[in-house]
């Protein structure tokens, strides 16, 4: 039985938010969802900055046992929740084992690679008011290179009989961390079909019940459906471009 927990989850429907949502569902933990409307810059409000000084989602406040503890940044939250509540290591490994540190390697690889590079591809391909071909190609190419690294690792693991997983022959938070961004590939204008192992891996993770629920918290995940038609794609892009650029303008004014 999962432990009884009292966790406040502050999240939004982004790659960074979805991975924490999915982990909470995988572990069967008790939590309360607080939707952070990033289109209205709620994440920059003073009350939220006390939870995450960086003004970004996701963040949690763990109130289990009567003592409040804030945890922010997606990778940190994944590691914290597993260390505290995944006591049978169903999605992680025993601390200081070889597999534990290999898992950490891939989580940090995602945080320093796929996340920021694909995020920049998103911005220049979807949001930037002036389309700069060099910037688009630069970040899309780097995202593809990182996908190739991921594809090669999955192929290597499968060839060794480790299954189609990054570490230790099982699905872990390393896979979840990377999946949360690769699942948004088309938003960055990146095609996943050339990366056959990645496609199989992604399809398998998408079929997990916890994934199906987690990606739809706090709102229904509509990007993939919108991308099926040109009109839907344009409308989805227009809506998100508006608030992204308003947020950037506010930051530019504050930090000029």
ZIKAZI-V563095 format. One line per field, one symbol per residue. burial: I if it has 24 or more other ideal C-beta (glycine too) atoms within 12 Angstrom, else O. Layout:
burial=???
This chain:
burial=OOOOIOIIIIIIIIIIIIIIIIIIIIIOIOIOIIIIOIOOIIIIOOOIOOIIOOIIIIIIIIOIOOOOOIIIIIIIIIIIIIIIIIOOOOIIIOOOOOIIOIIIIIIIIIIOIIIOIIIIIIIIIIIOOOOOOOOIOOIIIIIIOIIOIIIOIIIOIOOOOOOIIIIIOIIIIIIIIIIIIIIIIIIIIIOIOOIOIIIOIIOOIIOIOIIOOIIIIIOOIOIOOOOOOOOOIOOIIOOIIOOIOOIOOOOOOOOO
